[in-house]
Amino acid sequence: MAQNDAKRALATKLAQIQAKADSGALAGQLTDTAVGPVLASWSQRLDETVPPARQKEVREKLDVELKKYAENTYKIVEAQTAKSAEAALVPIFMEKLSEDELKTIIAYLESPVSAKFQALGGEATNAWAKKVVEATKASVESGAKNFDAAANRIVGGSKK
């Protein structure tokens, strides 16, 4: 029983560490998932129902409201990520990780080398992304041109 309590304490500590590290990003992703369809729906409705001469003005007003909605949604979702982290993560950590594994992960995450590695994350990811963009730019641009040509044929053909 004491061993299970010690393991639970470690799993809880790991959940708290993960929540601190990841709740902002998770809240952002979930907010984008909620806001995206609303934005797409209203963008389409604007295009279909508002005369072109008024679209810029209406779009600016909608953007103000959308920003309020997105910010409020983010606050609500972020608060819930903090509240639900332990309930969601502790059972998984208890089932999938041994007590020794929990200790090892926590020791690493709390170490200076982990902090140094995490600090490199943005720089490393940006360097990686730059290489991917450089290597794929010509193919992606060619694909976009092919799509534009096909779309023009389709749209042009539908006017007949």
LOROTI-109344 format. One record per residue: residue number from 1; chain; residue in one letter; x, y, z of N, C-alpha, C, O in turn. Coordinates in nm, 2 decimals, m for minus. Layout:
N
[NUM; A; A; [X; Y; Z]; [X; Y; Z]; [X; Y; Z]; [X; Y; Z]]
...
***
This chain:
160
[1; A; M; [0.08; m0.12; 0.00]; [0.00; 0.00; 0.00]; [0.09; 0.13; 0.00]; [0.06; 0.22; m0.07]]
[2; A; A; [0.19; 0.13; 0.08]; [0.28; 0.24; 0.09]; [0.35; 0.26; m0.05]; [0.38; 0.38; m0.09]]
[3; A; Q; [0.39; 0.15; m0.11]; [0.45; 0.16; m0.24]; [0.36; 0.22; m0.34]; [0.40; 0.31; m0.42]]
[4; A; N; [0.23; 0.19; m0.34]; [0.13; 0.24; m0.43]; [0.11; 0.39; m0.40]; [0.10; 0.47; m0.50]]
[5; A; D; [0.12; 0.43; m0.28]; [0.11; 0.57; m0.24]; [0.23; 0.65; m0.29]; [0.21; 0.76; m0.34]]
[6; A; A; [0.34; 0.59; m0.28]; [0.46; 0.66; m0.33]; [0.46; 0.67; m0.48]; [0.49; 0.78; m0.54]]
[7; A; K; [0.41; 0.57; m0.55]; [0.40; 0.57; m0.69]; [0.30; 0.68; m0.73]; [0.32; 0.75; m0.83]]
[8; A; R; [0.18; 0.68; m0.66]; [0.08; 0.78; m0.69]; [0.14; 0.92; m0.67]; [0.11; 1.01; m0.75]]
[9; A; A; [0.21; 0.94; m0.57]; [0.27; 1.08; m0.55]; [0.36; 1.12; m0.66]; [0.36; 1.23; m0.71]]
[10; A; L; [0.44; 1.02; m0.71]; [0.53; 1.05; m0.82]; [0.45; 1.07; m0.95]; [0.48; 1.16; m1.03]]
[11; A; A; [0.34; 1.00; m0.97]; [0.26; 1.01; m1.09]; [0.19; 1.15; m1.09]; [0.18; 1.22; m1.19]]
[12; A; T; [0.15; 1.19; m0.97]; [0.09; 1.33; m0.95]; [0.19; 1.43; m0.98]; [0.16; 1.53; m1.04]]
[13; A; K; [0.31; 1.42; m0.93]; [0.42; 1.52; m0.95]; [0.45; 1.53; m1.10]; [0.46; 1.64; m1.15]]
[14; A; L; [0.46; 1.42; m1.17]; [0.48; 1.42; m1.31]; [0.36; 1.48; m1.39]; [0.39; 1.56; m1.48]]
[15; A; A; [0.24; 1.46; m1.35]; [0.13; 1.52; m1.41]; [0.13; 1.67; m1.39]; [0.10; 1.75; m1.48]]
[16; A; Q; [0.17; 1.72; m1.27]; [0.19; 1.86; m1.25]; [0.30; 1.92; m1.33]; [0.28; 2.03; m1.39]]
[17; A; I; [0.41; 1.85; m1.35]; [0.52; 1.90; m1.43]; [0.47; 1.91; m1.58]; [0.49; 2.01; m1.65]]
[18; A; Q; [0.40; 1.81; m1.63]; [0.35; 1.81; m1.76]; [0.24; 1.92; m1.78]; [0.24; 1.99; m1.88]]
[19; A; A; [0.16; 1.94; m1.69]; [0.05; 2.04; m1.70]; [0.12; 2.18; m1.71]; [0.08; 2.26; m1.79]]
[20; A; K; [0.22; 2.20; m1.63]; [0.29; 2.33; m1.63]; [0.35; 2.35; m1.76]; [0.35; 2.46; m1.82]]
[21; A; A; [0.41; 2.25; m1.82]; [0.48; 2.26; m1.95]; [0.39; 2.27; m2.07]; [0.42; 2.34; m2.16]]
[22; A; D; [0.28; 2.20; m2.06]; [0.20; 2.18; m2.19]; [0.06; 2.24; m2.19]; [0.00; 2.24; m2.29]]
[23; A; S; [0.01; 2.29; m2.07]; [m0.13; 2.33; m2.07]; [m0.15; 2.45; m2.16]; [m0.26; 2.46; m2.22]]
[24; A; G; [m0.06; 2.54; m2.18]; [m0.08; 2.65; m2.27]; [m0.09; 2.61; m2.41]; [m0.18; 2.66; m2.48]]
[25; A; A; [0.00; 2.52; m2.45]; [m0.01; 2.47; m2.59]; [m0.14; 2.39; m2.62]; [m0.20; 2.40; m2.72]]
[26; A; L; [m0.17; 2.31; m2.52]; [m0.30; 2.23; m2.53]; [m0.42; 2.32; m2.54]; [m0.51; 2.30; m2.62]]
[27; A; A; [m0.42; 2.42; m2.45]; [m0.53; 2.52; m2.46]; [m0.54; 2.59; m2.59]; [m0.65; 2.62; m2.64]]
[28; A; G; [m0.42; 2.63; m2.65]; [m0.42; 2.69; m2.78]; [m0.47; 2.60; m2.89]; [m0.55; 2.65; m2.97]]
[29; A; Q; [m0.43; 2.48; m2.89]; [m0.48; 2.39; m2.99]; [m0.63; 2.36; m2.98]; [m0.70; 2.37; m3.08]]
[30; A; L; [m0.68; 2.35; m2.86]; [m0.82; 2.32; m2.84]; [m0.90; 2.45; m2.87]; [m1.01; 2.44; m2.93]]
[31; A; T; [m0.85; 2.56; m2.84]; [m0.91; 2.69; m2.87]; [m0.92; 2.70; m3.03]; [m1.03; 2.74; m3.08]]
[32; A; D; [m0.81; 2.68; m3.09]; [m0.81; 2.68; m3.24]; [m0.92; 2.59; m3.30]; [m0.98; 2.62; m3.40]]
[33; A; T; [m0.93; 2.47; m3.24]; [m1.03; 2.37; m3.29]; [m1.17; 2.43; m3.27]; [m1.26; 2.40; m3.35]]
[34; A; A; [m1.19; 2.50; m3.16]; [m1.33; 2.56; m3.14]; [m1.35; 2.68; m3.22]; [m1.47; 2.70; m3.28]]
[35; A; V; [m1.25; 2.76; m3.24]; [m1.27; 2.89; m3.31]; [m1.27; 2.87; m3.46]; [m1.34; 2.94; m3.53]]
[36; A; G; [m1.19; 2.78; m3.51]; [m1.18; 2.76; m3.65]; [m1.31; 2.75; m3.73]; [m1.33; 2.82; m3.83]]
[37; A; P; [m1.40; 2.65; m3.69]; [m1.52; 2.64; m3.76]; [m1.61; 2.76; m3.75]; [m1.68; 2.79; m3.85]]
[38; A; V; [m1.61; 2.83; m3.64]; [m1.69; 2.95; m3.63]; [m1.64; 3.06; m3.73]; [m1.72; 3.12; m3.80]]
[39; A; L; [m1.51; 3.07; m3.74]; [m1.45; 3.16; m3.83]; [m1.48; 3.13; m3.98]; [m1.52; 3.21; m4.06]]
[40; A; A; [m1.47; 3.00; m4.01]; [m1.49; 2.95; m4.14]; [m1.64; 2.98; m4.18]; [m1.67; 3.02; m4.29]]
[41; A; S; [m1.73; 2.95; m4.09]; [m1.87; 2.96; m4.12]; [m1.91; 3.11; m4.14]; [m1.98; 3.14; m4.24]]
[42; A; W; [m1.86; 3.20; m4.06]; [m1.89; 3.34; m4.07]; [m1.82; 3.40; m4.19]; [m1.87; 3.50; m4.25]]
[43; A; S; [m1.70; 3.35; m4.22]; [m1.63; 3.41; m4.34]; [m1.71; 3.37; m4.47]; [m1.72; 3.46; m4.55]]
[44; A; Q; [m1.76; 3.25; m4.47]; [m1.84; 3.21; m4.59]; [m1.97; 3.29; m4.59]; [m2.01; 3.34; m4.70]]
[45; A; R; [m2.04; 3.30; m4.48]; [m2.16; 3.38; m4.48]; [m2.14; 3.52; m4.52]; [m2.22; 3.58; m4.59]]
[46; A; L; [m2.03; 3.58; m4.47]; [m2.00; 3.72; m4.51]; [m1.98; 3.73; m4.66]; [m2.04; 3.82; m4.72]]
[47; A; D; [m1.91; 3.64; m4.72]; [m1.89; 3.64; m4.86]; [m2.02; 3.63; m4.94]; [m2.03; 3.69; m5.05]]
[48; A; E; [m2.11; 3.55; m4.89]; [m2.23; 3.52; m4.96]; [m2.34; 3.63; m4.93]; [m2.43; 3.64; m5.02]]
[49; A; T; [m2.34; 3.70; m4.82]; [m2.45; 3.78; m4.79]; [m2.42; 3.93; m4.78]; [m2.51; 4.01; m4.78]]
[50; A; V; [m2.29; 3.97; m4.77]; [m2.26; 4.11; m4.76]; [m2.21; 4.16; m4.89]; [m2.12; 4.10; m4.95]]
[51; A; P; [m2.26; 4.27; m4.94]; [m2.21; 4.33; m5.06]; [m2.06; 4.36; m5.05]; [m2.01; 4.40; m4.95]]
[52; A; P; [m1.99; 4.34; m5.17]; [m1.84; 4.36; m5.17]; [m1.80; 4.49; m5.11]; [m1.69; 4.50; m5.05]]
[53; A; A; [m1.88; 4.59; m5.13]; [m1.84; 4.73; m5.09]; [m1.83; 4.74; m4.94]; [m1.76; 4.82; m4.88]]
[54; A; R; [m1.91; 4.65; m4.87]; [m1.92; 4.66; m4.72]; [m1.84; 4.55; m4.65]; [m1.83; 4.55; m4.53]]
[55; A; Q; [m1.78; 4.46; m4.73]; [m1.72; 4.34; m4.67]; [m1.60; 4.38; m4.58]; [m1.58; 4.32; m4.47]]
[56; A; K; [m1.52; 4.48; m4.62]; [m1.40; 4.51; m4.54]; [m1.45; 4.57; m4.40]; [m1.39; 4.52; m4.30]]
[57; A; E; [m1.54; 4.66; m4.40]; [m1.60; 4.71; m4.28]; [m1.66; 4.60; m4.19]; [m1.63; 4.60; m4.07]]
[58; A; V; [m1.74; 4.52; m4.24]; [m1.80; 4.41; m4.17]; [m1.70; 4.31; m4.12]; [m1.71; 4.27; m4.00]]
[59; A; R; [m1.60; 4.28; m4.20]; [m1.50; 4.19; m4.16]; [m1.42; 4.24; m4.04]; [m1.39; 4.17; m3.95]]
[60; A; E; [m1.39; 4.37; m4.04]; [m1.31; 4.43; m3.93]; [m1.39; 4.42; m3.80]; [m1.34; 4.39; m3.69]]
[61; A; K; [m1.53; 4.45; m3.81]; [m1.61; 4.44; m3.69]; [m1.62; 4.29; m3.64]; [m1.62; 4.26; m3.52]]
[62; A; L; [m1.63; 4.20; m3.74]; [m1.64; 4.06; m3.70]; [m1.50; 4.01; m3.64]; [m1.50; 3.93; m3.54]]
[63; A; D; [m1.39; 4.07; m3.69]; [m1.26; 4.03; m3.63]; [m1.25; 4.07; m3.48]; [m1.19; 4.00; m3.40]]
[64; A; V; [m1.31; 4.19; m3.45]; [m1.31; 4.23; m3.31]; [m1.38; 4.13; m3.22]; [m1.33; 4.09; m3.12]]
[65; A; E; [m1.50; 4.09; m3.27]; [m1.58; 4.00; m3.19]; [m1.51; 3.86; m3.19]; [m1.52; 3.79; m3.08]]
[66; A; L; [m1.46; 3.82; m3.30]; [m1.39; 3.69; m3.30]; [m1.27; 3.69; m3.20]; [m1.25; 3.59; m3.14]]
[67; A; K; [m1.20; 3.80; m3.20]; [m1.08; 3.81; m3.10]; [m1.13; 3.79; m2.96]; [m1.07; 3.72; m2.88]]
[68; A; K; [m1.24; 3.86; m2.93]; [m1.30; 3.85; m2.79]; [m1.34; 3.70; m2.76]; [m1.31; 3.65; m2.66]]
[69; A; Y; [m1.41; 3.64; m2.86]; [m1.45; 3.50; m2.85]; [m1.33; 3.41; m2.83]; [m1.33; 3.32; m2.74]]
[70; A; A; [m1.23; 3.43; m2.91]; [m1.11; 3.34; m2.90]; [m1.04; 3.36; m2.77]; [m1.00; 3.26; m2.70]]
[71; A; E; [m1.02; 3.49; m2.72]; [m0.95; 3.51; m2.59]; [m1.03; 3.45; m2.48]; [m0.98; 3.39; m2.39]]
[72; A; N; [m1.16; 3.47; m2.48]; [m1.25; 3.41; m2.37]; [m1.25; 3.26; m2.37]; [m1.24; 3.20; m2.27]]
[73; A; T; [m1.25; 3.20; m2.49]; [m1.25; 3.06; m2.50]; [m1.12; 3.01; m2.45]; [m1.11; 2.91; m2.38]]
[74; A; Y; [m1.01; 3.07; m2.49]; [m0.87; 3.03; m2.44]; [m0.87; 3.03; m2.29]; [m0.82; 2.93; m2.23]]
[75; A; K; [m0.92; 3.14; m2.23]; [m0.92; 3.14; m2.08]; [m0.99; 3.03; m2.02]; [m0.95; 2.97; m1.92]]
[76; A; I; [m1.11; 3.00; m2.07]; [m1.19; 2.89; m2.02]; [m1.12; 2.76; m2.04]; [m1.12; 2.68; m1.94]]
[77; A; V; [m1.07; 2.73; m2.15]; [m1.01; 2.60; m2.18]; [m0.88; 2.59; m2.10]; [m0.85; 2.48; m2.05]]
[78; A; E; [m0.80; 2.70; m2.09]; [m0.68; 2.69; m2.01]; [m0.70; 2.66; m1.87]; [m0.63; 2.58; m1.80]]
[79; A; A; [m0.81; 2.72; m1.81]; [m0.84; 2.69; m1.67]; [m0.88; 2.54; m1.65]; [m0.84; 2.48; m1.55]]
[80; A; Q; [m0.95; 2.49; m1.75]; [m0.98; 2.35; m1.74]; [m0.87; 2.25; m1.76]; [m0.86; 2.15; m1.71]]
[81; A; T; [m0.77; 2.29; m1.84]; [m0.65; 2.21; m1.86]; [m0.58; 2.19; m1.73]; [m0.54; 2.08; m1.69]]
[82; A; A; [m0.57; 2.30; m1.65]; [m0.51; 2.29; m1.52]; [m0.59; 2.20; m1.42]; [m0.53; 2.12; m1.35]]
[83; A; K; [m0.72; 2.22; m1.43]; [m0.80; 2.14; m1.34]; [m0.80; 1.99; m1.37]; [m0.81; 1.91; m1.28]]
[84; A; S; [m0.80; 1.96; m1.50]; [m0.82; 1.82; m1.54]; [m0.69; 1.74; m1.56]; [m0.69; 1.62; m1.58]]
[85; A; A; [m0.57; 1.80; m1.55]; [m0.45; 1.74; m1.58]; [m0.42; 1.61; m1.49]; [m0.40; 1.50; m1.54]]
[86; A; E; [m0.43; 1.63; m1.36]; [m0.41; 1.52; m1.27]; [m0.51; 1.40; m1.29]; [m0.47; 1.29; m1.30]]
[87; A; A; [m0.63; 1.44; m1.30]; [m0.74; 1.33; m1.32]; [m0.71; 1.25; m1.45]; [m0.74; 1.13; m1.46]]
[88; A; A; [m0.67; 1.32; m1.55]; [m0.64; 1.25; m1.68]; [m0.51; 1.18; m1.69]; [m0.50; 1.07; m1.74]]
[89; A; L; [m0.41; 1.24; m1.63]; [m0.27; 1.19; m1.65]; [m0.23; 1.09; m1.54]; [m0.16; 0.99; m1.58]]
[90; A; V; [m0.27; 1.11; m1.42]; [m0.22; 1.02; m1.31]; [m0.26; 0.87; m1.34]; [m0.17; 0.78; m1.33]]
[91; A; P; [m0.38; 0.84; m1.38]; [m0.41; 0.70; m1.40]; [m0.33; 0.64; m1.52]; [m0.29; 0.52; m1.51]]
[92; A; I; [m0.30; 0.72; m1.62]; [m0.22; 0.67; m1.73]; [m0.07; 0.64; m1.68]; [m0.02; 0.54; m1.71]]
[93; A; F; [m0.02; 0.74; m1.61]; [0.12; 0.72; m1.55]; [0.12; 0.60; m1.46]; [0.22; 0.53; m1.46]]
[94; A; M; [0.02; 0.58; m1.38]; [0.02; 0.47; m1.28]; [0.02; 0.34; m1.35]; [0.09; 0.24; m1.31]]
[95; A; E; [m0.06; 0.33; m1.46]; [m0.07; 0.21; m1.54]; [0.05; 0.18; m1.62]; [0.10; 0.06; m1.63]]
[96; A; K; [0.10; 0.28; m1.69]; [0.20; 0.26; m1.79]; [0.35; 0.27; m1.75]; [0.44; 0.22; m1.82]]
[97; A; L; [0.37; 0.33; m1.63]; [0.51; 0.36; m1.59]; [0.53; 0.29; m1.45]; [0.44; 0.29; m1.36]]
[98; A; S; [0.65; 0.24; m1.43]; [0.69; 0.19; m1.30]; [0.73; 0.30; m1.21]; [0.75; 0.41; m1.25]]
[99; A; E; [0.74; 0.27; m1.08]; [0.79; 0.38; m0.99]; [0.93; 0.42; m1.02]; [0.96; 0.54; m1.02]]
[100; A; D; [1.02; 0.33; m1.06]; [1.15; 0.37; m1.10]; [1.15; 0.46; m1.23]; [1.23; 0.55; m1.24]]
[101; A; E; [1.07; 0.42; m1.32]; [1.06; 0.50; m1.44]; [1.00; 0.65; m1.41]; [1.05; 0.74; m1.46]]
[102; A; L; [0.91; 0.65; m1.32]; [0.86; 0.79; m1.28]; [0.97; 0.87; m1.22]; [0.98; 0.99; m1.24]]
[103; A; K; [1.05; 0.80; m1.13]; [1.16; 0.87; m1.06]; [1.26; 0.92; m1.17]; [1.31; 1.04; m1.16]]
[104; A; T; [1.29; 0.84; m1.26]; [1.39; 0.88; m1.37]; [1.34; 0.99; m1.45]; [1.41; 1.09; m1.48]]
[105; A; I; [1.21; 0.99; m1.49]; [1.15; 1.09; m1.58]; [1.15; 1.22; m1.50]; [1.19; 1.33; m1.55]]
[106; A; I; [1.11; 1.22; m1.38]; [1.10; 1.34; m1.29]; [1.24; 1.40; m1.27]; [1.26; 1.52; m1.28]]
[107; A; A; [1.34; 1.31; m1.24]; [1.47; 1.36; m1.22]; [1.53; 1.43; m1.34]; [1.59; 1.53; m1.33]]
[108; A; Y; [1.50; 1.37; m1.46]; [1.54; 1.43; m1.58]; [1.47; 1.57; m1.60]; [1.54; 1.67; m1.63]]
[109; A; L; [1.34; 1.57; m1.59]; [1.27; 1.69; m1.62]; [1.30; 1.80; m1.53]; [1.29; 1.92; m1.56]]
[110; A; E; [1.35; 1.77; m1.41]; [1.39; 1.87; m1.31]; [1.53; 1.91; m1.32]; [1.58; 1.99; m1.24]]
[111; A; S; [1.61; 1.84; m1.41]; [1.75; 1.86; m1.41]; [1.79; 1.99; m1.50]; [1.71; 2.03; m1.58]]
[112; A; P; [1.91; 2.04; m1.47]; [1.95; 2.15; m1.56]; [1.97; 2.12; m1.70]; [1.95; 2.20; m1.79]]
[113; A; V; [2.01; 1.99; m1.73]; [2.02; 1.95; m1.87]; [1.89; 1.95; m1.94]; [1.88; 1.98; m2.06]]
[114; A; S; [1.78; 1.92; m1.88]; [1.65; 1.92; m1.94]; [1.61; 2.06; m1.97]; [1.56; 2.09; m2.07]]
[115; A; A; [1.64; 2.15; m1.87]; [1.61; 2.30; m1.89]; [1.68; 2.35; m2.01]; [1.63; 2.42; m2.10]]
[116; A; K; [1.81; 2.31; m2.03]; [1.89; 2.35; m2.14]; [1.84; 2.30; m2.27]; [1.83; 2.37; m2.37]]
[117; A; F; [1.80; 2.17; m2.27]; [1.74; 2.11; m2.39]; [1.61; 2.17; m2.43]; [1.59; 2.20; m2.55]]
[118; A; Q; [1.53; 2.20; m2.33]; [1.40; 2.27; m2.36]; [1.42; 2.41; m2.42]; [1.34; 2.45; m2.50]]
[119; A; A; [1.52; 2.48; m2.37]; [1.55; 2.61; m2.41]; [1.59; 2.61; m2.56]; [1.57; 2.71; m2.63]]
[120; A; L; [1.65; 2.50; m2.60]; [1.69; 2.49; m2.74]; [1.58; 2.45; m2.84]; [1.59; 2.46; m2.96]]
[121; A; G; [1.46; 2.41; m2.78]; [1.35; 2.36; m2.86]; [1.31; 2.45; m2.97]; [1.30; 2.41; m3.09]]
[122; A; G; [1.29; 2.58; m2.94]; [1.24; 2.67; m3.05]; [1.35; 2.69; m3.16]; [1.32; 2.69; m3.27]]
[123; A; E; [1.47; 2.71; m3.11]; [1.58; 2.73; m3.21]; [1.60; 2.60; m3.30]; [1.62; 2.61; m3.42]]
[124; A; A; [1.60; 2.49; m3.23]; [1.62; 2.36; m3.31]; [1.50; 2.34; m3.40]; [1.52; 2.30; m3.52]]
[125; A; T; [1.38; 2.36; m3.36]; [1.26; 2.34; m3.44]; [1.26; 2.44; m3.56]; [1.23; 2.40; m3.67]]
[126; A; N; [1.30; 2.56; m3.54]; [1.31; 2.66; m3.64]; [1.41; 2.62; m3.75]; [1.39; 2.63; m3.87]]
[127; A; A; [1.53; 2.57; m3.70]; [1.63; 2.53; m3.79]; [1.59; 2.41; m3.88]; [1.61; 2.40; m4.00]]
[128; A; W; [1.52; 2.32; m3.81]; [1.46; 2.20; m3.88]; [1.36; 2.24; m3.98]; [1.36; 2.20; m4.10]]
[129; A; A; [1.27; 2.33; m3.94]; [1.16; 2.38; m4.03]; [1.22; 2.45; m4.15]; [1.17; 2.43; m4.26]]
[130; A; K; [1.32; 2.53; m4.13]; [1.39; 2.60; m4.24]; [1.44; 2.50; m4.34]; [1.43; 2.52; m4.46]]
[131; A; K; [1.51; 2.40; m4.29]; [1.56; 2.29; m4.39]; [1.45; 2.23; m4.47]; [1.46; 2.20; m4.59]]
[132; A; V; [1.34; 2.20; m4.40]; [1.22; 2.13; m4.47]; [1.17; 2.23; m4.57]; [1.14; 2.19; m4.68]]
[133; A; V; [1.15; 2.36; m4.54]; [1.10; 2.46; m4.63]; [1.19; 2.47; m4.75]; [1.15; 2.47; m4.87]]
[134; A; E; [1.32; 2.48; m4.73]; [1.42; 2.49; m4.84]; [1.41; 2.37; m4.93]; [1.42; 2.39; m5.05]]
[135; A; A; [1.40; 2.25; m4.87]; [1.40; 2.13; m4.95]; [1.27; 2.11; m5.03]; [1.27; 2.04; m5.13]]
[136; A; T; [1.16; 2.17; m4.98]; [1.03; 2.14; m5.04]; [0.97; 2.26; m5.11]; [0.86; 2.24; m5.18]]
[137; A; K; [1.03; 2.37; m5.11]; [0.97; 2.49; m5.16]; [0.93; 2.48; m5.31]; [0.82; 2.52; m5.34]]
[138; A; A; [1.02; 2.43; m5.39]; [0.99; 2.42; m5.53]; [0.88; 2.33; m5.56]; [0.79; 2.36; m5.64]]
[139; A; S; [0.87; 2.22; m5.49]; [0.76; 2.12; m5.51]; [0.63; 2.18; m5.46]; [0.53; 2.16; m5.53]]
[140; A; V; [0.63; 2.24; m5.35]; [0.51; 2.30; m5.30]; [0.46; 2.41; m5.39]; [0.34; 2.42; m5.42]]
[141; A; E; [0.55; 2.50; m5.43]; [0.50; 2.60; m5.53]; [0.45; 2.55; m5.66]; [0.35; 2.60; m5.71]]
[142; A; S; [0.51; 2.44; m5.71]; [0.47; 2.38; m5.83]; [0.33; 2.32; m5.81]; [0.24; 2.33; m5.90]]
[143; A; G; [0.31; 2.26; m5.70]; [0.18; 2.20; m5.66]; [0.07; 2.31; m5.65]; [m0.04; 2.29; m5.70]]
[144; A; A; [0.11; 2.42; m5.60]; [0.01; 2.53; m5.58]; [m0.02; 2.59; m5.72]; [m0.14; 2.62; m5.75]]
[145; A; K; [0.07; 2.60; m5.81]; [0.05; 2.64; m5.95]; [m0.04; 2.54; m6.02]; [m0.14; 2.58; m6.09]]
[146; A; N; [m0.02; 2.41; m6.00]; [m0.10; 2.31; m6.06]; [m0.25; 2.32; m6.01]; [m0.34; 2.31; m6.09]]
[147; A; F; [m0.26; 2.34; m5.88]; [m0.39; 2.35; m5.82]; [m0.46; 2.48; m5.88]; [m0.58; 2.47; m5.92]]
[148; A; D; [m0.39; 2.59; m5.88]; [m0.45; 2.71; m5.94]; [m0.50; 2.69; m6.08]; [m0.61; 2.73; m6.11]]
[149; A; A; [m0.42; 2.62; m6.16]; [m0.46; 2.60; m6.30]; [m0.58; 2.51; m6.30]; [m0.68; 2.54; m6.38]]
[150; A; A; [m0.59; 2.41; m6.22]; [m0.70; 2.32; m6.22]; [m0.83; 2.39; m6.17]; [m0.94; 2.37; m6.22]]
[151; A; A; [m0.81; 2.47; m6.06]; [m0.92; 2.55; m6.01]; [m0.97; 2.65; m6.11]; [m1.10; 2.66; m6.12]]
[152; A; N; [m0.88; 2.71; m6.18]; [m0.93; 2.81; m6.28]; [m1.01; 2.73; m6.39]; [m1.11; 2.79; m6.44]]
[153; A; R; [m0.96; 2.61; m6.43]; [m1.04; 2.54; m6.53]; [m1.18; 2.50; m6.48]; [m1.28; 2.51; m6.55]]
[154; A; I; [m1.18; 2.46; m6.36]; [m1.31; 2.42; m6.30]; [m1.40; 2.54; m6.28]; [m1.52; 2.53; m6.32]]
[155; A; V; [m1.35; 2.64; m6.22]; [m1.44; 2.76; m6.21]; [m1.48; 2.82; m6.34]; [m1.59; 2.86; m6.36]]
[156; A; G; [m1.38; 2.83; m6.43]; [m1.41; 2.88; m6.56]; [m1.51; 2.80; m6.64]; [m1.60; 2.85; m6.71]]
[157; A; G; [m1.50; 2.66; m6.62]; [m1.60; 2.57; m6.69]; [m1.74; 2.58; m6.63]; [m1.83; 2.54; m6.69]]
[158; A; S; [m1.75; 2.62; m6.50]; [m1.88; 2.62; m6.44]; [m1.96; 2.74; m6.47]; [m2.08; 2.75; m6.44]]
[159; A; K; [m1.90; 2.84; m6.54]; [m1.97; 2.96; m6.58]; [m2.04; 2.94; m6.71]; [m2.12; 3.03; m6.75]]
[160; A; K; [m2.02; 2.84; m6.78]; [m2.08; 2.81; m6.91]; [m2.22; 2.76; m6.90]; [m2.29; 2.74; m7.00]]
***
